Amino acid sequence: MPLLERTRVEVYLPDLPNSEYQNLLQSFQEELTYAFGGSSVLRGLEGSYLSASGHWIPDTVSLLYSDAPVALSTDFAIVAAYVRELRNAAMEALSEETVLVSVEQVYHAV
């Protein structure tokens, strides 16, 4: 069974009831769905982070992810530019210290 290399794009956003957070999550879900053919959301994940001032902050996040039909090993610059734009959009829309956008190489059985 052959394997196809894909790039998983993950966006971790604070899971807050405020409209700015919910609107951004919906916008990103639509973006990833149209860009890559689908997306998934996991809500209510518990986590924590260190604030810029060094304080431990408990946090609840939503994880939005999608598998892009590009190979990270050959299309790194394209993927990096795309996730940089996602992160910049998130930072403009929210008053957060940081928003995590992550990518990883995955393989799909075809």
Contacts in CASP RR format, 6 or more apart in sequence:
PFRMAT RR
TARGET T0000
AUTHOR 0000-0000-0000
METHOD contacts of the structure
MODEL  1
MPLLERTRVEVYLPDLPNSEYQNLLQSFQEELTYAFGGSSVLRGLEGSYL
SASGHWIPDTVSLLYSDAPVALSTDFAIVAAYVRELRNAAMEALSEETVL
VSVEQVYHAV
1 109 0 8 1.000
1 110 0 8 1.000
2 109 0 8 1.000
2 110 0 8 1.000
3 107 0 8 1.000
3 108 0 8 1.000
3 109 0 8 1.000
3 110 0 8 1.000
4 107 0 8 1.000
4 108 0 8 1.000
4 109 0 8 1.000
4 110 0 8 1.000
5 71 0 8 1.000
5 72 0 8 1.000
5 73 0 8 1.000
5 105 0 8 1.000
5 106 0 8 1.000
5 107 0 8 1.000
6 67 0 8 1.000
6 68 0 8 1.000
6 69 0 8 1.000
6 70 0 8 1.000
6 71 0 8 1.000
6 105 0 8 1.000
6 106 0 8 1.000
6 107 0 8 1.000
6 108 0 8 1.000
7 67 0 8 1.000
7 68 0 8 1.000
7 70 0 8 1.000
7 71 0 8 1.000
7 72 0 8 1.000
7 75 0 8 1.000
7 79 0 8 1.000
7 103 0 8 1.000
7 104 0 8 1.000
7 105 0 8 1.000
7 106 0 8 1.000
8 65 0 8 1.000
8 66 0 8 1.000
8 67 0 8 1.000
8 68 0 8 1.000
8 103 0 8 1.000
8 104 0 8 1.000
8 105 0 8 1.000
8 106 0 8 1.000
9 32 0 8 1.000
9 36 0 8 1.000
9 65 0 8 1.000
9 66 0 8 1.000
9 67 0 8 1.000
9 68 0 8 1.000
9 79 0 8 1.000
9 82 0 8 1.000
9 83 0 8 1.000
9 86 0 8 1.000
9 101 0 8 1.000
9 102 0 8 1.000
9 103 0 8 1.000
10 63 0 8 1.000
10 64 0 8 1.000
10 65 0 8 1.000
10 100 0 8 1.000
10 101 0 8 1.000
10 102 0 8 1.000
10 103 0 8 1.000
10 104 0 8 1.000
11 28 0 8 1.000
11 63 0 8 1.000
11 64 0 8 1.000
11 65 0 8 1.000
11 86 0 8 1.000
11 90 0 8 1.000
11 99 0 8 1.000
11 100 0 8 1.000
11 101 0 8 1.000
11 102 0 8 1.000
12 61 0 8 1.000
12 62 0 8 1.000
12 63 0 8 1.000
12 99 0 8 1.000
12 100 0 8 1.000
12 101 0 8 1.000
12 102 0 8 1.000
13 21 0 8 1.000
13 24 0 8 1.000
13 25 0 8 1.000
13 28 0 8 1.000
13 61 0 8 1.000
13 62 0 8 1.000
13 64 0 8 1.000
13 90 0 8 1.000
13 94 0 8 1.000
13 99 0 8 1.000
14 21 0 8 1.000
14 59 0 8 1.000
14 60 0 8 1.000
14 61 0 8 1.000
14 62 0 8 1.000
14 94 0 8 1.000
14 96 0 8 1.000
15 21 0 8 1.000
15 43 0 8 1.000
15 44 0 8 1.000
15 45 0 8 1.000
15 60 0 8 1.000
15 61 0 8 1.000
15 62 0 8 1.000
16 60 0 8 1.000
20 93 0 8 1.000
20 94 0 8 1.000
21 94 0 8 1.000
23 93 0 8 1.000
24 89 0 8 1.000
24 90 0 8 1.000
24 93 0 8 1.000
24 94 0 8 1.000
25 41 0 8 1.000
25 62 0 8 1.000
25 64 0 8 1.000
28 39 0 8 1.000
28 64 0 8 1.000
28 86 0 8 1.000
28 89 0 8 1.000
28 90 0 8 1.000
29 39 0 8 1.000
29 41 0 8 1.000
29 64 0 8 1.000
31 86 0 8 1.000
32 38 0 8 1.000
32 39 0 8 1.000
32 64 0 8 1.000
32 65 0 8 1.000
32 66 0 8 1.000
33 39 0 8 1.000
33 66 0 8 1.000
35 66 0 8 1.000
35 68 0 8 1.000
36 66 0 8 1.000
36 67 0 8 1.000
36 68 0 8 1.000
36 69 0 8 1.000
37 66 0 8 1.000
38 66 0 8 1.000
39 64 0 8 1.000
39 65 0 8 1.000
39 66 0 8 1.000
40 64 0 8 1.000
40 65 0 8 1.000
40 66 0 8 1.000
41 62 0 8 1.000
41 63 0 8 1.000
41 64 0 8 1.000
42 62 0 8 1.000
42 63 0 8 1.000
43 62 0 8 1.000
44 60 0 8 1.000
44 61 0 8 1.000
44 62 0 8 1.000
45 60 0 8 1.000
45 61 0 8 1.000
45 62 0 8 1.000
45 63 0 8 1.000
46 58 0 8 1.000
46 59 0 8 1.000
46 60 0 8 1.000
47 58 0 8 1.000
47 59 0 8 1.000
47 60 0 8 1.000
47 61 0 8 1.000
48 56 0 8 1.000
48 57 0 8 1.000
48 58 0 8 1.000
48 59 0 8 1.000
49 56 0 8 1.000
49 57 0 8 1.000
49 59 0 8 1.000
49 98 0 8 1.000
50 56 0 8 1.000
50 57 0 8 1.000
51 57 0 8 1.000
51 97 0 8 1.000
52 97 0 8 1.000
67 106 0 8 1.000
67 108 0 8 1.000
68 79 0 8 1.000
68 82 0 8 1.000
70 78 0 8 1.000
70 79 0 8 1.000
71 105 0 8 1.000
72 79 0 8 1.000
72 103 0 8 1.000
72 104 0 8 1.000
72 105 0 8 1.000
73 105 0 8 1.000
79 103 0 8 1.000
83 101 0 8 1.000
83 103 0 8 1.000
86 101 0 8 1.000
87 99 0 8 1.000
87 101 0 8 1.000
90 96 0 8 1.000
90 99 0 8 1.000
90 101 0 8 1.000
91 98 0 8 1.000
91 99 0 8 1.000
END
